[in-house]
Each structure stands twice: as structure tokens, then as C-alpha cells.
Amino acid sequence: EVQLVQSGGGSVQAGGSLRLTCTVSGFTFDDSPMGWYRQDPRNECKLVSSISTETGTFYADSVKGRFTISLDNAKNTVYLEMNSLKPEDPAMYYCAAVLWTPFMTTAEALGASSYNYWGQGTQVTVSS
């Protein structure tokens, strides 16, 4: 059984930092992109960042230069380091995994509906 268990998150003041962790079991990281999505109060689910050994890393324009995604194969864990958090960053953050993708497929091309497995979600709150 594939499970994605998230930890981290919480509440910080604007300018602060948080690290999200997504530990995966029953699934081995391969070339398919692991993604971090966020769902804001308007219920829009957007790709924040992704990482793939084939296609590298992706960051949404809104988080470039502030967020860093990384992957630890030995621990089967994906991280999202979030720095310089802004009042527009609060959302429920989800990690996502997909079983298989065609060669050189990016997370942006996949779309959220293509992901097979999701973490339970982690709330991030930023106070100004």
C-alpha cells in the first residue's frame, strides 16, 4: 500500500520559514515527478513545486527564489523548504506521487488529476 505522510507546516509570521516533509512508503522514487501542491481558501489547487530525476525541479513563479524542493532517496522523503513566507502563501499543502509517466514528462504537463497518491495535507498559516 502506498502512503504519503506529511509533517511540518504550522503558523509563522511573514518573512519566516517552514519546512514540509513528505515520507513515502510502498513506492520507490523513479523518474516521475514528485509534486507539492497547495489549495488556497478559494479552493484553487495549484502546483507549487516538483522534482524529477529526468526533468529537474520546477517552481511556480510565486515561490521562485523562496522555496526549495529536495529529495532524499535513502529516506524516501521529499522536502519543501519555504523561506520568506508571505501573506499570500497560506494554504493547505499536499505532496503527490504518480506511479508512471512517459519519458521526460513534467509535473506541469501532468496536472493534479494525473497524480495517483496524495499526502494528508499540511496547513500553512502566515501572519502579517
C-alpha positions as CSV (number, residue, x, y, z in Angstrom):
1,E,0.0,0.0,0.0
2,V,1.3,3.4,-1.0
3,Q,1.3,6.1,1.7
4,L,2.4,9.6,1.7
5,V,2.7,11.0,5.2
6,Q,3.3,14.7,5.6
7,S,4.7,16.6,8.5
8,G,5.9,20.1,9.2
9,G,3.9,23.2,8.4
10,G,2.3,25.4,11.0
11,S,2.0,29.1,11.7
12,V,4.7,31.7,11.2
13,Q,5.0,35.4,10.8
14,A,5.6,36.9,7.4
15,G,9.2,36.5,6.5
16,G,9.5,33.3,8.5
17,S,10.4,29.8,7.3
18,L,8.9,26.4,7.4
19,R,9.8,23.0,6.1
20,L,7.4,20.5,4.9
21,T,8.2,16.8,4.8
22,C,6.6,14.0,2.8
23,T,7.7,10.5,3.6
24,V,6.6,7.9,1.1
25,S,6.1,4.2,1.8
26,G,5.2,1.4,-0.6
27,F,6.5,3.4,-3.5
28,T,10.0,3.8,-4.9
29,F,11.1,7.2,-6.3
30,D,11.8,6.8,-10.0
31,D,11.9,9.3,-12.8
32,S,8.3,10.5,-12.4
33,P,8.0,13.9,-10.8
34,M,7.0,14.3,-7.1
35,G,4.9,17.3,-6.6
36,W,3.9,19.8,-4.0
37,Y,0.5,21.4,-4.5
38,R,-1.3,23.9,-2.4
39,Q,-5.0,24.6,-2.1
40,D,-5.9,28.1,-1.0
41,P,-9.1,29.4,0.7
42,R,-10.7,29.8,-2.7
43,N,-10.2,26.0,-3.2
44,E,-7.8,26.5,-6.1
45,C,-5.3,23.7,-6.3
46,K,-2.0,24.8,-7.8
47,L,1.3,23.2,-8.4
48,V,3.9,24.8,-6.2
49,S,7.0,22.8,-6.9
50,S,8.1,19.5,-8.3
51,I,11.2,17.4,-8.6
52,S,12.2,14.7,-11.0
53,T,15.5,13.0,-11.9
54,E,14.5,13.3,-15.6
55,T,13.2,16.9,-15.7
56,G,14.8,18.5,-12.7
57,T,13.0,21.0,-10.5
58,F,10.1,23.3,-11.1
59,Y,8.9,26.2,-9.1
60,A,5.8,28.3,-9.6
61,D,6.6,31.9,-10.3
62,S,5.1,33.0,-7.0
63,V,7.6,30.9,-5.0
64,K,10.8,31.1,-7.1
65,G,13.7,32.1,-5.0
66,R,11.9,31.4,-1.8
67,F,11.0,27.7,-1.8
68,T,13.4,24.8,-2.3
69,I,12.4,21.3,-3.1
70,S,14.6,18.3,-2.4
71,L,14.5,14.6,-2.4
72,D,16.3,12.1,-0.1
73,N,16.2,8.7,-1.8
74,A,17.7,6.9,1.2
75,K,14.8,8.2,3.4
76,N,12.1,8.1,0.7
77,T,11.3,11.6,1.6
78,V,10.6,14.8,-0.3
79,Y,11.1,18.2,1.4
80,L,9.8,21.6,0.7
81,E,11.8,24.3,2.4
82,M,9.8,27.6,2.5
83,N,11.6,30.8,3.3
84,S,10.5,34.4,3.3
85,L,6.9,33.4,3.7
86,K,4.3,35.9,2.5
87,P,0.7,36.6,3.5
88,E,-0.3,35.1,0.1
89,D,1.3,31.7,0.9
90,P,-1.2,30.3,3.4
91,A,-2.9,27.2,2.1
92,M,-3.2,23.5,2.6
93,Y,-0.1,22.0,1.1
94,Y,-0.2,18.5,-0.3
95,C,2.6,16.2,-1.7
96,A,1.7,14.0,-4.5
97,A,3.2,10.9,-6.3
98,V,2.4,9.4,-9.6
99,L,3.1,5.7,-10.5
100,W,4.3,6.2,-14.1
101,T,4.8,8.9,-16.6
102,P,6.0,9.0,-20.2
103,F,9.7,9.9,-20.6
104,M,10.5,13.5,-19.7
105,T,7.1,14.4,-18.5
106,T,7.0,17.4,-16.2
107,A,4.6,17.9,-13.3
108,E,3.2,21.0,-15.1
109,A,2.3,18.9,-18.1
110,L,0.7,16.2,-15.9
111,G,-1.7,18.2,-13.9
112,A,-3.0,17.4,-10.5
113,S,-5.6,14.9,-11.8
114,S,-2.8,12.6,-13.0
115,Y,-1.3,12.0,-9.6
116,N,-2.2,8.7,-8.0
117,Y,-1.3,9.3,-4.4
118,W,-1.6,12.3,-2.1
119,G,-0.5,13.2,1.3
120,Q,-3.0,14.1,4.0
121,G,-2.3,17.8,3.7
122,T,-0.5,20.2,5.9
123,Q,-1.8,23.7,6.8
124,V,0.5,26.6,6.5
125,T,-0.5,29.9,8.0
126,V,1.3,33.2,7.7
127,S,0.5,36.2,9.8
128,S,1.5,39.7,8.8
